[in-house]
Amino acid sequence: MGGGMLHRARDVGHQVLGYARSEKSKESLSSTGARVYDSVSALVDESDSVVTCLPNADVVETVSRALLPALRSGQVWVDATSSRPETSKRLHAQCREKGVVFADASLIGGAAQARSGKLVSVVGCLADELLRVSNVTDIYSKATIRMGDAGAGNTAKILNNFVSQGTSALVIQAFAMARRAGLDQKNLLEAFGNGAAQSAILEKMVPPTLRGEYHHGGFSIANARKDLKYAEELSLALTGHGSPTACAAAAFLDTAIQNGMGEAFTSTLLNPEIYDALAE
């Protein structure tokens, strides 16, 4: 995702600077045409705005320990990570003390949308901060939607992914059941596509598998499990108990991860051999 965002920023005329911790990530950054820095402080010194797009909230916390001391009054930090609301609320408060605008601006869409500037940014920030935030997010987004104050963007993204990962789990199990019932899966897809079961997830996941192609979609099982974990945490914080739906969807992913499939795409679970082996 981050690579697509960098390409988009460069394509529309922005100077792109970057920092990465690993040599592999540095090489990836360089391939986008970004000027790569060896330290966070050096990068921040040369930047008006900083965008982070990281694997999870724990990495955001780690990066913040280097980033916060380097930020100066007047700068904008947009965190596009699918993170925890509590993390973003804390960072927003810390940045505000320094005169820095912080926004959690999680992304809806994929790498192709990032490259073409057609992502949707769901944002948590103060109302009077939105213009400065959208000046950044509009570079790679077709829409910037303020969901509320700090943490609200993360909350919206967690709920979006709760729906999408829950739907993925239903699709995987429905087609496994259809196969065992002897139904023609192509005909079932057509039937679903003409009724209330139609969804973007259905159309993205299933058609390639009818051609025997299971490694597609670009969303790993480990990432899907992370999203469901955040949904469970959110449910607990809001209601005092976990989400039975999130727990049920997560159970099968846990089995896949325990069998070394964390980096495989969720679409892999539509493979009959893999599904049956994990369901035993």
N, C-alpha and C positions, 0 to 999 in steps of 0.2 A: 504493500500500500504506500509506504513512504517513498519508494522509488518513483511511483507514478505521480505523486504529489510534487516531487522535485522536478520531474520532467515538465509537468504542467507549468510550474512557476517559471522555469527557464524559458519555455516556449512562448509565454506571454510577456517576456521582457524583463523579468526580475533577475537580479544577481543572486545566485544561490550559494550559501556557505553551509558547510556541514561538519559534524563531528561524529565519530563512531569509536567504540571501544575495541572492537576486534579488527584484525587485518582484513578479514573477508568483507566485513561491512565497510571498511574504508575503501576497498577496491570497488565495491558496489556503488558507493557514493561518487567516487571519481568517475565512474562510467557514465554518470548522469550529467557530467560537466560541472559539478559542484567544486568549489574550492574547499579542500578538506583541511581542517585544523587539528593540531595535536592535543589541544586542551580545550575544555569548555570555556574557561575564562578568556582565552584568545578569540574564540568564536563570538562570545557575547560582546566583547569590546568592539567588534566590527559590525554588529547587527543592530537593526532597529527593532526587529521582532524575532522571536524564537518560536519554532514549532517543534514539538516532540510527538513522535508516533512510535510507541514502545509496546513490548509484548504484553505487559500487565501492570497492575498497580504497584507491585513490589519493585519492579524496575523503575517506575516513576519515582518512588521514594528514594531509591539509590541515586538516580540521576539528580534529583532535587538537591541533594547534599552538596553537589559540586556547582549546580546551576544557580541556586538562590544567592550565595555570597557574591556571585559575579554580576548579577542583574543590577541595573541602576534605574533610578527614578525616570519615568517616562517611557520605559520599554513595555512591550506586550509579550506575554508568554501564552501561547495557545497550545494546550495539551490535547492532541487528537486521539490519545490512547483510550481503549475500552477499559476504563479504570473504575475504582471504587469511589462512590460519592464522598465518603468520609475523607479520603485522601485529597480530593479536589477542594473540599471545604477548608481543610487545614492549609493547603498551599495558597488558596485565595487570600486567606487572612494574613499569612506571612508575607505574601507579595504586596498586599495593600499597605502594610506597615512601611514598605520601602518605596511606595509610590509607583509600583509596577502593577499593570493590569494582568490578571491571570484569568483564563477561561478554560473550563473543560468543554471541549468541542468535539465530541466523539463523532465517528463517521458512519454513515449508512451508505453502502455501496461497496464496490470492489475495485481491484487494481485498474481495470479498464476504465471505469468511471473516474478514477483519480487522474489518469493520464489525460482524459478528455475534458476535465473540469466539470463533471456531472455528479459529483458526490452530493450528499446532503449532510450538512453539519448541524447536529443538535447540541445547543450551547447552554451552558450554565454560567451566568455572569450577572452583574448588576445591570439594570436597564440603561444607565448612563455610560456603561462601558461597551455596549453592543456595537456601536458604530466603529470603534477602533478594532474590535475583534473581527467584525465582518469584513473590514478592509483586508484582513489576512485570509479568513476562511473563504471569501468569495473568489479567491484566486483559483481554488480547486473545487469549488462547490457551485452547484446550480441553485442551491437554496441554503440559507443560514437561518435556522429557526431557534429563537431563544425560548427555552423550556422553563426558565425560572432562574433563581440565583445559583450560586456556586453548588456544584454537585448535581444539578438538575439535568444537565446534558448527559452525564454518566447514567443517571437513573433511566432516562429515556432510551439510551442505547442498551442498557441491560434488559429492559422490557422488550425492545425490538428483537434482541437476540434470543430472549426467552421464547417469544412467539416463533421465530424462525427455526431455532434448534428443536423446539417441541414439535413443530410441524415436520421437520426432517425425521425425527424419531418415529412419528406416526406413519410417514410415507414408507420408511424402511420396513416397519413391522407389517403394514398393510400389504405390501407387495410380497413379503415373505409368506404371509398367510394365503394370499391369492395363488402363489405358486403351489403351495401344499394342497390347496383346494382344486388345483387343476385348471384355473382360469387362464385365459389368454391375456398376457400382460399388456400387449399392445392395445387390445380392445378395452381393457380396463382403464388404461391411460386415456383413451378417447372418451370413455364414459365419464371419468372424473373431470376431464377438461370441459365438459358441457354441463357441469352441475356445481353445487356448492363446494365440492372438494377441490375445485380448481385453485391453483396458487402458483406464485412465481417459483417457490421451492419445488413443487411437483414438476413444473416444466423444465427446471434447470437440472434436477437430479435424475429423472427417470429416462427420458428419451435416449441419452447415450448408452445406458445400460441395456437397452433393447438391442443394441448393436454389439454388446459384449464389452463395452468400454466402461470401466468402473473407477478409473483414477482420474477424476475431473472435479471441478467445483472450487478448488483452491482453498478449502476451509478444512483445517486439520481436526482430527478427533480431539486432540489435546486442547485446542482453542475452543472447540464446542463445549468441552467439559468445563473449562474455565468460565465460560459465559453462564452455564447452568449453576456453577458454584456461586457466582455473584448474584444470580437470581434467588438462590436459596438464602443467601445472606440478607438480601434486600427484603425478602418476605419475612424473615425472622425479625429484622429491625422494625418493620412496619406493623406486623400483626402479632408478634410474640411467638410465632411458630413457623416452621419451614413450609415450603410449598410441596405438597404431595406430587404435583405434576412435574416439577423440576427434579425431584428425587427419582421418580419413575423413569424419566427420560435419561437421567444421568447414570442409572444402574447399568444399562447395556454398554454405555461408553466406558464405564469403569472396567468392565470385563475386557473390552477391546484394549484399553491402555495396559491392563495387567498382562495381556498377551503380546505386548511390545508393538502395538499398532498406533501409538499416540501421534506419530507424524503422518500417518496415512490420512487421506481425505475421508470425510464422512460418507461420501458416495461409495467408498469401498465396501461398506456394510450392506450394500444391495447385491453384492456378489453372493450367490447362493451357497457356494462352498464355504466362504468366510462366515456368513451369517449362521449357517447350520453348525459350524464348528464352535462358534462362540455361544450358541444357544444351548448346547449340550449340558 
